[in-house]
């Protein structure tokens, strides 16, 4: 059995100076959310073996900032953009606990496809899914407000 943590990127700027969606960076609020997510996951004993992140700037920076508290370094994984059920199951097989930092609506769709749970992944929210073979169960969903309170 493994655990798959899905983390949506923190709040990002509306428009990048380049005009490209992939270049949108985190706002100061998004940076704080990303750090809080990392600290909270560490405090809850949910340190991942592997961190996979979308190459889009807002997700990559979320992963980097979360890893400050979690240790280790994220790995850029292009399949996180447009993540689907099969890719999520492959990712879950990379360790006992794998953190995937990505985007909506992909993360909510993956959670639904794996578990049947309908959820809304707010910015900087974390879903915890246990995976055993092709079976999965949603074990928790923490929004950024909850993660900030856990962080203290």
Phi, psi and omega in degrees: 000143177228166177244135178245118177257126178251121180241120174280144179303158178286177180302130184243161177296152182292327184211136177278151176306328180284343184085354181270132179303319183297340182268359180297127183260171176287149169278175176301321177297317179297322176297315179297320179298317181296315178297317180298320179298315179298314180297317181295315179299319178296316181297329180275001181074025182254047179284125182281155172281327184222140174238117177253135183226146172299147177284351177296139189307313185297323179283318180300315180292325175301314180297316179300314183290321177296322181291343175303321179269333185273342186080170180072188181220145178288159176245126177293131184221100184303333180292348178292330174284116185081022182311136175234178185304312183296318178294323178295319178295321176297317179299317181299335180280359182275353180184176177290328178219122183236131176257128177244123181253116186209216195228165170263150005272007185302313186294317178297322180293319178296316178301318179294313182297327180279320192241342186084358181278132175265119180219165177242115180276102175292164177301133179067023175271156179234130172251138177249120182235129172268140184233129174225107186065235178260006179260143181214155180220132175286121182257342179182157175221123180238123176281173182297331178293317178293316179298322178295322179290322177297318180300323177089000000 
